[in-house]
Amino acid sequence: MATSRRVSRVAELIKREVSQMLLQDIKDDRVGAGMVSVTDVDVSGDLQHAKIYVSIYGTDEARQQIMAGLKSATGYIRSELGHRIRLRRTPEVIFQEDRSIERGTKVLSLLNQLNISSPLDEQVSNEDDIDDQDDVDISAEEEAK
């Protein structure tokens, strides 16, 4: 079993190499149809399996095509990793779609909507406070008379 430091180093190497392959080496038109980026790589403790998380920008149909293209290119990517990274055994590669960026933008838009609605609520409450102060001023004037 490899140390956690080695596992993380191998994961970073795989991430860098696969990203470079996606940009330059893979000739499949399905993979080049959209914007694909490697967001994370999880390598098992024995360095036998690597889950590569990819973020895909595009329509749902384009995502399905890109994932099919990546699945068909898995053998090529594994063999290229074997040539580029010196390991006793090249890990088995599994691609998984990462939608965390999409979920993050959705949460940010919801937070922005809340921020937009909250200043109005504050403004209404401030106006109520001003009305209350006016009432206090009027009652003070009446007491003075």
PyMOL commands that set and color helices and strands:
alter all, ss='L'
color gray80, all
select helices_A, chain A and resi 4-25+29-32+60-72+74-84+100-144
alter helices_A, ss='H'
color red, helices_A
select strands_A, chain A and resi 35-43+49-57+92-97
alter strands_A, ss='S'
color yellow, strands_A
deselect
rebuild
show_as cartoon
